[in-house]
Amino acid sequence: MRIGALAERSGLSAQTIRYYESIDLLPDPQRTPSGYRDYAIDAVERLRFIREAQASGLTLDEVQTLLSMKDAGVATCSHTMAFLDRHLAEIDAQIERLQTARSEMADLARRARDRDPGSCTDPNRCQVIDPS
């Protein structure tokens, strides 16, 4: 099938498909005598897997690792789990950083509500941000 049909069936753009080929996520397709790409039907499933893996939070490098393992006939469940566990830990750390930032921002907002705007006369600092 040609790249336009593959794009339609996989839900990806032709440009994305060509990019995936360039970084070896998708094997180079056969070529027609006139030079057009001619993809096998299994390219649709491979592209769907790539799209779903990315939507799950995996990086293209991680997807490449999994696909290389699958191509070699190696089971990938434990590797996938390790990738997901690492991403979960990163998300948990990010949530913690965001909660800390939110708490600090809420403190600043409370401080701003308690200040008299008329007493803010220093042109080089803000009494809310720098209360000294």
QUIGI-V171686 format. One record per run of one state. SS is the DSSP state (2 for helix, 1 for strand, 0 for the rest). FROM is the first residue (numbers start at 1). TO is the last residue. Records with the same first field share a line. If there is no record, write none. Layout:
SS->FROM-TO, FROM-TO
This chain:
0->1-2, 11-13, 23-29, 32-36, 39-41, 56-59, 72-76, 115-116, 120-132
2->3-10, 14-22, 42-55, 60-71, 77-114, 117-119
1->30-31, 37-38
